[in-house]
Amino acid sequence: MITTLPRKKRRLTPTPVGLAVPLHLDDELFKAGYDHGLQSNQLTNFKASFRAGFRSAKQELRETRRREGILTFPARGKLVLR
């Protein structure tokens, strides 16, 4: 008879970000903008609540990269002198 041990499920523990949605913004649009900002670099909805969530996500990503020591290098380009 073969017995197997139960697998441990790996669950991510939520990390509190410390964001507070201002009262004058729409909570659902803010959350949608925040989620979109974590996944994309282009702003698609220009409503104020969505934009605020998008900016918050980008700011959080920048701070996380700095804490982890990830450097961002300057854009690469060509310079042609004549």
Secondary structure, 3 states (H helix, E strand, C coil): CCCCCCCCCCCCCCCCCCCCCCCCCCHHHHHHHHHHHHHCCCCCCCCHHHHHHHHHHHHHHHHHHHHHCCCCCCCCCCCCCC
